[in-house]
């Protein structure tokens, strides 16, 4: 048994084997199992206990090996997090940055990104229909430097809302409407 491990798994499918034993034999088997998992190195008194215990022993060994592997991986991951600096924890390659456990940024055309947020060239172009590149960059700088609010889920929507709030006189003008108004002399 592993050090500091307080439990083990005994699988239900041994019921079929144990039911064929009488109560005394089943009791001996159970005591033998408990001695084994508590590192008492038991020796079976009879061949029946030894034969019935062997498959149980093999499954206990497999489970212990799995437990030790998981424990080692968890320890390694904890050490990586503990020893990492803040910049090492930050994802640099936004092409493969994980936003949450189910979605991944797959766009290669990222205009700007920080932390776990990014804005694509397509989203930037949508904003640039209404606002200048300088206005968009200024807002993105403000968002990036705003450490108080980290609730953003979409850099594009956040930038769009901030731009509207900071530039209320800017209006989205449909090019067709603008052409018709210009042609008719309407201001």
Secondary structure, DSSP 4 states (H G I P E B T S, - for coil): --TT-------GGGHHHHTTS-HHHHHHHHHHHHHHHTT-----SSHHHHHHHHHHHHHHHHHHHHHHHHHHHHHHHHHHHHH--HHHHS---GGG-BSSSS-B---S-EEEEETTEEEEHHHHHHHHTTS-HHHHHHHHHHHHH--S----S-HHHHHHHHHHHH-TT-----HHHHHHHHHHT--
